[in-house]
Amino acid sequence: MKKILFFTLVGMTSLQLKAQNIDKIITREYTDHLIKTLSADDMQGRATFTPGIDKAATFIESEFKKIGLQPLPGEKTFRQTFYKYQVSPLTTSVKIDGQEIAPENLMVSGVTSESITLDQSNTTVVKLDPEKPFVAQLRTMMGAGKNQVVLVDRKFADLFNRYKGYFGKPEIVDEKEVNATTSAVQVFVLGKDAATDFSATFKSKVDKMPLFNVAGVIPGKSKAKEMVIFSGHYDHLGFLKPVDGDSIANGADDDASGTTAMIALAKYYKAQKKNERTLIFVAFTAEEIGGYGAKYFSAKLNPDDVVAMFNIEMIGKDSKFGKNTAFITGYERSDFGKILQKNLAGTEFTFHPDPYPDQNLFYRSDNAALAALGVPAHTISTDKIDIDKLYHSVKDEYSSLDVDNILSTIKAIAKSATSIVNGTDTPTRIPKLKQ
């Protein structure tokens, strides 16, 4: 009994020392500094291809340097740079039966060339069924793989206008897609019942644009080939329609909170010096416009070498399960969550399965690219996504956050990942998606 009591006391002392250690490394002051800087007005909402995101990247680089991280193998700096082509509309003209269609009644997708002309020889006319759901039909049309003029009943005017803002943005494509003859253009026309004759011309500007993830490494020891990834996306939406004179979508929760967690975890594990596996800390770009940063990053890795991915997205407020809780997307797809919870035994923090399966969150964040390749890549979040009125709005600011919630979640991730970081636990793989 004395021996049992002795070892119990030793274990409790060890937990207390770890708690004191983490409290000294991941402080409220440090967390505040990170998230306030990333979500400040002078970052201009961190939209992709803007000076604001460049400024945010520079800040993250400076933090990585202070921590003492190394660049990714093969990179000279913390920026992992790649390129996309931005196709911005200059002029659009669509005529049906000799009548020019007003811009407010047009929604166009798939224009990837400087000049495109459509007519009956290369385009078909289809009509949405007003009695069937709009979104499901929209998705079908978008995946048709051919040029189409799609006639939309005015019954769908509200939904048409809601999606019009999204489709009005520039197309982002790879080099092989620019001026490709196989591109499929979708022209949605609101308020037309028939089209006997039609023609359409599109003139666009094509620019080669740089994007950059910001990534740093702590090399592993005995299991250096095996990698554990901690991530968050640092881009947001930039400027939106003004509300009460404010047009900056600061993205404090989405996802300055996750990026803050990623940086703080880098600081913690660098100080611990106990990682047998190689740790990669990455701030992804372009999540909001297609997940391009995560896709590029994932394509540069051998997925078989990645043991786990902790993607952190929106941890700025209490979860629906209350204080000291978070949820893990795709919880049932591997034993990742069970390992984390095992490592939190004796603490007050609990990880739960994703309570929003209808939102398809598992494949809506930057974990998706590696998860599709079989990696136990999961997103950790606390967001009440079904009722979050600040999501993708100008009101997602630092003042709306619960910093204590951010701190408790970061520390829970740090503690729960320990056995994966030190090589004693390996999560089961996720079934690969069929290509």
N, C-alpha and C positions, 0 to 999 in steps of 0.2 A: 504493500500500500504506500509505503514511504517513497519507493522508486516511482510509482505511478504519479504520486503527488509532485515529486521533483520534476519529472518530465513535463507534466502539465504546466507547472509554473514556468519552466524554461520556454515552453511553446508560447505561453501568454506573454512572457517578456519579449520574445522575438517579435511577436505581432505588434506589441507596443512600440518597439524600436523602429520597426518598419513604418508604422504610422507616423512617428515623429520625423523620420527621415523624409517621407513623402510630403509631409506638411511644410518642411523647410525648403523643399525644392519646388513644389507646385503651390505657390502662395496666391492668395487673392490679389495682391498687388501685381504680381507677374501676369496673372490671367487677365486682369483688368487692362493692363498695358497692351496686351496682344489684341484683345477684342475691340477695345476702344480705337486703337490705331486702324485696324482693318475695316471697321464700320464707320469711320469718320467721314464727314462730308467731302473732305479733300481727296478721298479715294473715288469720288464721283460714281459710286455704285458698282465699280469694278467690272464693267461690261467688257466682254471679249473685244479685242482690237482697239482698245481705247487707252489713252494715257493713264487712266485710273488703274487699270489692271497691271500696267507696267510698274506703276508706283507700288502697288501691293506686292508684286513679285520681288521688287527690290527690298522691301521691308522684310519679307520672309527669308530672302537670301541672307540679310544681315543677321537675323536671328539664328539661322543655321550656322553661320560663321562663328557667332559668339558661343554657341553650344559646342562647337568643335566637330561637326559632321564632315564627312567627305562627300565629294560629288559622286554621282553614279559612275560605274566603270565605263571608260571611254569618253566621259564628258569632262571638259576643263573647268566648267563652272557648275553652279547648282541649277542652272536653267537647262531643261531638256527641250530644245527648240525644234519645231517642225513647221510645216507650211500647209495652208489651205488656200483655195481660191474663192474670193467673195464676188458673187455675181449680183450687181446692184442694178435695178431697173432704171432706165432713162426715159423711154417712151413706150407706151402700150396702146394698141389700137385693135379693138374687136368689133367687127360688124356682123350683124345677123339680119339676113334679108334686106340688106342695104342700109340698115339703121345702125348708127354708132352706139355702142353700149356705154352708158355712163360709168365712170370709174367706181362709184359707190356700189354698183351692182356687179362688180367683177372681183373674183378671187382666183389668183393664178399661182401654180406651183410647178416646179420642174424646169424652169428656164435656166439653162446652164451655158448658154452661148451668147456672144456679142450680138448676134442677129438670128432670129427665128421667124419663119413664115409658115402659117398653117392654113390649109383649105381642105376641100373635100377629098383631095388626092392622098392626103397623109393623116387625116384625122376623122374620127367617128363622133357622132352625136348620140348621147344617151340622156336619160331623164331620171331623176330621183323619184322614187315612189313616195308620195306625200303621206301615205299611211304606214310607212315603215320608219324605224328610228334613223335620224339624220346621221349621227356619228358613225354608226355601223356601216351605213352606205358610203359615207365619206372615206372611211378606211379602205373599203373595197375598191373604190375608184382610184385612190392613191396608189394602190398596189396592182393596178391593171397592167402596167408595163407598156402602155401605148398612149399616143396622143388622143385626148378626148375633150370635147366640149360637153360640159355637164349642165343640164338645165335644172334649176332649183326652184321649186314652188315657193311662193311668198309666205306660205305657212311656216317655212323654216327661216324667216327673216332674222329673228333674234339670234338663233344659233349661227347663221351665216355671218352676221356682223361680229359675233364673238370670235369666230375663227379667222375672220378676215384680217384682223390685226396681226395674227401670227404668220399667216401666209404672205403678208405684205413685206416681211423682212427679207433682206438679201439672202440668196441661196449660198450655202457653204458647201463646196465640193472639192474633190481631189483633182489632181492635174489630169488624170485620165478621163475625168468626166467633163472637163471644159471642152466645149465645141464637139462633144461626142455626138455622132449621128444616131446613136441608140437612145438618147434621152427621151423621156416620156413627159410631155407637158399636159397638165390638167387645167382647163379653163372653166371655172364655175361661174355660171351666169344666173343671177337672181331675177325671177319674174317673167321668164320666157317659157311658153308652153311648147313651142315648136321652132325648128330652124331648117328651112328648106335650102338656104344658101348662107354661107358664112366665110369669113376670112379673118385672120389675126396676124399681126406683126408685133414683134417685141425687139426692142433695142436695149442693150445692157452694157454696163461697164464691168470689166473683169480685172480684178486686182489680186496679185499674189500677196498673201498676208501671213505674218509670223504668229505663231502661238507658242506658248511655253509653259510646261509644267515646271514646278520648282521641287527638286528632290535631293535629299541628303541621305547618307548611309552611315551606319555604325557596323563595321565588319564583325562577323562572328568569329568564334574561336574553334571549338572542336567540330562544329557542324556549319562551317562558313558557307557551304554551297546551298544550304537550306535557308530560304528567305521568309521573313514575316513582314508584312506591309501594314503601315498605319497611314491613313489618308483622309483628306477632306478636300472639297473643291473650294477654291478661293475666288472664283468668278461670281458675278451676279448680273443684274438686269440693267444697270446704268440708270438712265433717266426714264421716268414714266409720266403719265398725265398728272399734272399738279393737283395736289389735295391740300387745301389751306395754305397755298403758296409754296409747298414743298414738292419738288419733282425728283429728288434723289432716292432711288431704291437702295438703301444702305446695306441690306442683306446681313444684318447683325446676327440673326439666328441662322439664316440660310445664306452662306454657310460659314460666316466668320466664326461662329461658335465651334464648328467642327474643325476648322483650320487651326483655331486656338488650341483645341485639344491635341491635335496632331503635333504641334510645335512643343507644347508642354510635355507630352509624352517623350519626345526626342530628348528634351532636357533631362527628364527623369532617368531614362534608360542609359543615357551617356554617363550620368553620375553614378549609377549602380555598377556599371562595368561587369555585369554578370550574364551578358547575352552570349550563349553558345551559338545561336543562329544569327545570321546577318539580318539586321533590321533596316528597312527602307522607310523613310518618312517622305510623303509626297503630297504637295498641294496641286490638285488638278485644275486645269483650265477648261473652259468651254463646256462645262457640265450642262449649263442652262440652254445651250443651243445644239445639243446632240451628243454630249459625252465624248467629244473628240479627244480630250486630253487623256482620259482613262483608256480609251481604245488604242491610242498611239503607244502609251506606256506599256500596256499589256502585250502588244504585239512585239515588243522588244525583249520580252522575257520568255524563258522556257517555263510554261505553267507547272510542269512536273516538279520544278525546284521551289515553287511557292507553297509553303506549308499552310499559311493562313493570311487572311486580309481583314484588318479592322478598319472599315470605312465609317467615318463619323459624320453624321448629317443632322443638324438641327437638335441641339441639346440645351437650348436656352431657357426652357421652361419645364415645369413638372409634367411627367407623363400622366396618362389617364389612370395609372396604377398608384399615383401618389408620390410623395417625396422619397428620395433614395431608390428610385426605380428607373429602368430604361427598358426598351424592347429591342429585340434582334430580328431583323428581317430574315426570312428563310430558316428560322430556328429549327424546323423539323427536317431540313435537308442534310444536316450533318450533326455531329455531336459537339460542335464548336461552343454552343451556348451552355451545354451541360458542363463542359470543362471550365468555362468562365465562372459558372455558378459554384462549382466545387471549390474553386480557389477563393471564393468570397465567403466560405463557411465561417461563421463566427463574427461576420460584419453585419451591418444593418442594410446593406444594399442588395437588391434583387434584380436580375435580368429576367424578362418575360418574353414569350413568343410574340410576334407581330400581331397586334389586335385589329389590324386593318387589311385583311387579306383581299378585300374587293378593290383596294387601291393599287395592287400589284407593285408594292414598294420595292420588292426584292430586285426587280429588273428595271427600276426607275432611277437608280443612282449609280455611282461610279464603281461599285462592286460588281456590276453586271458583266462587264467584259471578261474578267477573270473567272467569275462563277460559271459562265457559259463554257469555259474550258476545263471545268472540273475542280477548280480551286475552292476550298472552304472560305469563300469571300462573302462576308456579311456586313450589313450596315447596322450601326447602333444609333438609336434616336430616342428622343423623348417627345417628339412633336405630336400634338393632337391634330393630325392632318385633316380629319373630317370636319373640324370646327374652327380651325386656325384662320381667323379673319385677317391676320397680318401677313400671311404667306403671300409672297410676290406682290407686296405693296410698298408704298413709301413710308409706311408706319413700322416696318421691321427695323427698328433702331435700337441702339444700346439701352435706352431708357425702358424698353419693353422686356428686357431680359432679367432672369433670376440668376445672378452670378453664383450664388450658393449652389444652385442646381448644376450649373456648369462645372463647378469645382468638384462636387461629390461624384459626378459622372466620370470626369477625367480620372480621378483617383481610383474609382472602381475599375475602370478599364486597365489602369496601370497595374493594380493588384491582381486582377483576374487573368491578365495575359502572361503572368510570370512564368508559369510552367510551360507555356508554348515558346516564350522567348528563350528560356534556359534549356530547351530541348527535351524535357521530360514528358511532355504531352504532344501528340500529333493528331489534330482533328481528322475525322473521316472525310473522304473526298465527296464532292457533290456530283451527281450524275451529269455528264456533259450534255449540252444541248445539241441536237442534230443540226448539222450545218445545211 
